[in-house]
Amino acid sequence: SYLQLDKLLALQSPLSDGPEHDELLFIVIQQVYELWFKQLLHEVAGFTTALTLCDEPRMRDLLKRIRTILKTLVSQVDILETMTPISFDSFRHRLESSSGFQSVQFRLLEFALGKRSQKSVEMHAPDSQAYKALRDAIATPSIYELFLVYLKNTGYKIPDNAINIDRTQTTRSNPHIHPILVDIYHNDPDRSQVCELL
């Protein structure tokens, strides 16, 4: 009852006639992705807090967890690949114009990682929850921005133009950051561990 398994296991509703055998697999995989996205967003929020507090042990722990979850997400593709194109085609038409790229949580993760686009926000109706969530997320500093603030707070000379950026655009590389990161790798073992995990 704590896990609400009855509700969870009732959420898979194939639409194809029969239904097609592989449609359940497709639904489960997509739902599992969304659950992992939810967990990743939770971990990213925790990491953001740890980064702001310069809590390096917590930052390292959360980065390890985030990386492990991402590896799990990638490995799920292997399961999806067991479905043949013919099998997928047997129910694909029922999805109409749907696409995994419509996942709001996926976009929220992209925004948190610095891949941003106003166009991704505007794909949704202005009065929708998705629009509001993405609009708020695009205005929030990315992990990379917060990482640079963390470095600045620990004594590194991070230029303001690397931190004060247009958040409606994808984060761009800044040539002044590279030598700082190289210096960290050579001379600052604590920060280099965070860099390596990030």
Backbone torsions as a table, in degrees:
resi	resn	phi	psi	omega
1	SER	NA	-34.8	178.0
2	TYR	-59.3	-40.4	-179.8
3	LEU	-84.1	-6.3	-178.9
4	GLN	52.0	47.1	-175.6
5	LEU	-63.1	-34.4	178.6
6	ASP	-58.7	-44.3	178.9
7	LYS	-67.6	-44.7	-177.9
8	LEU	-59.8	-45.8	-176.5
9	LEU	-76.9	-9.3	177.0
10	ALA	-93.4	0.2	-174.4
11	LEU	-87.2	-1.1	179.6
12	GLN	-99.3	111.4	-175.4
13	SER	-129.7	85.3	177.5
14	PRO	-58.2	144.2	-178.8
15	LEU	-105.7	-14.0	-176.0
16	SER	-74.6	159.5	177.2
17	ASP	-69.6	139.9	178.7
18	GLY	115.0	-60.7	-11.7
19	PRO	-74.8	168.5	176.7
20	GLU	-61.1	136.8	-174.2
21	HIS	-54.7	-45.1	-173.3
22	ASP	-81.1	-6.2	179.3
23	GLU	-64.8	-37.1	177.6
24	LEU	-61.8	-42.9	177.8
25	LEU	-58.7	-45.9	-179.4
26	PHE	-59.6	-45.9	-179.1
27	ILE	-63.7	-47.0	-178.4
28	VAL	-60.9	-46.4	-179.4
29	ILE	-59.1	-45.7	-178.4
30	GLN	-65.5	-39.9	178.6
31	GLN	-66.5	-38.9	178.4
32	VAL	-64.6	-40.5	175.2
33	TYR	-56.0	-47.1	-178.6
34	GLU	-63.0	-37.5	176.8
35	LEU	-64.8	-42.5	177.4
36	TRP	-66.1	-37.0	176.5
37	PHE	-61.0	-42.1	178.4
38	LYS	-59.7	-44.7	179.4
39	GLN	-65.7	-41.0	178.4
40	LEU	-61.3	-42.9	178.2
41	LEU	-62.2	-37.4	176.1
42	HIS	-63.8	-44.4	179.9
43	GLU	-67.7	-38.3	178.1
44	VAL	-63.3	-40.2	177.2
45	ALA	-62.8	-42.2	176.9
46	GLY	-64.1	-40.7	178.5
47	PHE	-64.1	-40.8	178.9
48	THR	-59.8	-43.4	177.8
49	THR	-63.4	-46.0	179.5
50	ALA	-62.0	-38.6	179.1
51	LEU	-64.4	-43.8	179.4
52	THR	-63.4	-35.5	-179.8
53	LEU	-87.0	-1.9	-176.1
54	CYS	56.8	35.3	179.1
55	ASP	-87.0	85.4	-172.0
56	GLU	-64.1	-41.7	177.3
57	PRO	-59.9	-41.9	178.5
58	ARG	-66.6	-40.4	178.4
59	MET	-58.6	-46.7	-179.1
60	ARG	-63.3	-43.2	179.4
61	ASP	-61.0	-45.2	-177.9
62	LEU	-69.9	-37.3	177.3
63	LEU	-63.9	-38.6	177.0
64	LYS	-62.5	-42.5	179.2
65	ARG	-65.1	-45.3	180.0
66	ILE	-59.3	-44.8	179.2
67	ARG	-62.3	-40.1	179.9
68	THR	-65.5	-41.3	177.5
69	ILE	-63.7	-42.1	179.0
70	LEU	-62.5	-38.7	176.7
71	LYS	-63.3	-39.3	178.3
72	THR	-63.5	-42.0	178.4
73	LEU	-60.7	-42.8	-180.0
74	VAL	-65.2	-40.4	-177.5
75	SER	-67.4	-22.9	178.1
76	GLN	-65.5	-22.8	177.9
77	VAL	-61.2	-34.3	178.2
78	ASP	-57.8	-39.4	179.4
79	ILE	-68.2	-44.3	-179.5
80	LEU	-62.3	-33.2	-179.3
81	GLU	-69.9	-10.0	175.9
82	THR	-75.1	-10.4	177.5
83	MET	-88.3	128.8	-179.6
84	THR	-78.0	156.4	175.9
85	PRO	-56.8	-37.2	179.5
86	ILE	-64.7	-41.7	178.9
87	SER	-63.7	-44.6	179.3
88	PHE	-63.3	-41.0	-178.9
89	ASP	-63.4	-23.3	-178.2
90	SER	-67.6	-19.9	177.1
91	PHE	-130.2	-2.9	-176.6
92	ARG	-56.7	-38.5	-177.4
93	HIS	-59.4	-26.4	179.8
94	ARG	-71.7	-17.6	179.0
95	LEU	-81.8	-10.4	-179.5
96	GLU	52.2	-121.4	-177.2
97	SER	-95.6	12.5	-178.5
98	SER	-62.6	150.0	178.7
99	SER	-151.9	148.6	175.9
100	GLY	-60.2	-23.6	179.3
101	PHE	-71.2	-7.4	176.2
102	GLN	-83.5	-4.3	-179.5
103	SER	-62.6	117.7	179.2
104	VAL	-65.1	-39.4	180.0
105	GLN	-64.2	-37.9	176.5
106	PHE	-61.1	-44.3	177.9
107	ARG	-64.0	-38.8	178.2
108	LEU	-62.4	-38.9	175.7
109	LEU	-64.6	-44.7	177.3
110	GLU	-57.2	-45.7	-179.2
111	PHE	-61.8	-43.0	179.9
112	ALA	-61.6	-32.9	-179.0
113	LEU	-86.9	-3.2	175.1
114	GLY	102.6	-0.7	176.2
115	LYS	-93.3	100.0	-172.3
116	ARG	-124.3	154.0	178.4
117	SER	-159.8	127.8	176.3
118	GLN	-61.8	-30.2	179.5
119	LYS	-61.0	-36.8	178.1
120	SER	-64.4	-32.4	177.4
121	VAL	-71.7	-44.9	-173.4
122	GLU	-73.8	-5.6	174.7
123	MET	-67.6	-17.4	-175.1
124	HIS	-107.9	153.2	178.1
125	ALA	-63.5	136.2	-176.4
126	PRO	-56.9	-23.7	-179.5
127	ASP	-94.9	5.5	-177.3
128	SER	-86.3	157.2	176.1
129	GLN	-64.0	-36.2	179.8
130	ALA	-61.0	-46.1	179.8
131	TYR	-59.1	-47.4	-177.4
132	LYS	-64.5	-42.2	179.5
133	ALA	-63.4	-44.2	-179.8
134	LEU	-70.8	-38.1	177.3
135	ARG	-60.8	-43.4	178.3
136	ASP	-66.7	-40.0	-177.4
137	ALA	-67.7	-34.9	-178.5
138	ILE	-69.8	-23.3	179.2
139	ALA	-87.1	-8.7	-177.0
140	THR	-91.1	140.9	178.1
141	PRO	-59.2	140.8	177.0
142	SER	-74.9	167.3	176.3
143	ILE	-56.9	-41.0	-179.1
144	TYR	-62.4	-44.3	177.2
145	GLU	-59.7	-46.0	-179.4
146	LEU	-66.0	-34.4	176.1
147	PHE	-62.5	-42.8	178.5
148	LEU	-65.9	-38.2	175.6
149	VAL	-62.9	-43.1	176.3
150	TYR	-57.3	-45.4	178.1
151	LEU	-62.9	-41.5	178.9
152	LYS	-62.2	-42.4	-179.9
153	ASN	-67.5	-20.3	179.0
154	THR	-99.1	12.7	170.3
155	GLY	107.2	-0.1	179.8
156	TYR	-86.2	146.5	-175.5
157	LYS	-87.7	77.5	178.4
158	ILE	-84.5	123.7	-179.8
159	PRO	-67.0	145.2	-178.8
160	ASP	-59.2	-32.9	-177.5
161	ASN	-71.4	-9.5	174.8
162	ALA	-85.6	-21.3	-177.5
163	ILE	-101.9	-42.9	-179.1
164	ASN	-88.4	87.2	-174.4
165	ILE	-119.9	167.4	174.6
166	ASP	-77.1	107.7	-174.9
167	ARG	-76.8	-6.8	177.2
168	THR	-83.6	-2.1	-179.2
169	GLN	-117.5	157.9	175.4
170	THR	-61.6	138.7	179.3
171	THR	-61.6	129.6	-179.5
172	ARG	-102.2	156.4	176.3
173	SER	-67.8	143.5	177.3
174	ASN	-119.1	120.2	-175.2
175	PRO	-62.0	-19.2	-179.2
176	HIS	-78.8	-16.0	-176.8
177	ILE	-81.5	-36.5	-175.4
178	HIS	-53.2	-51.0	179.9
179	PRO	-62.7	-30.6	178.0
180	ILE	-66.8	-43.7	179.3
181	LEU	-64.8	-39.0	177.4
182	VAL	-62.5	-42.5	177.9
183	ASP	-61.7	-41.4	178.2
184	ILE	-60.7	-45.9	-179.6
185	TYR	-60.9	-35.4	-177.9
186	HIS	-82.5	-31.7	-167.0
187	ASN	-127.5	-2.3	-174.2
188	ASP	-136.6	85.6	-174.3
189	PRO	-58.6	-38.2	-179.0
190	ASP	-64.0	-49.8	180.0
191	ARG	-68.4	-33.2	-178.2
192	SER	-66.8	-31.5	175.9
193	GLN	-64.0	-42.0	178.0
194	VAL	-64.2	-44.4	178.5
195	CYS	-58.6	-44.7	-176.7
196	GLU	-63.7	-41.1	178.9
197	LEU	-71.9	-33.4	-179.4
198	LEU	-73.6	NA	NA
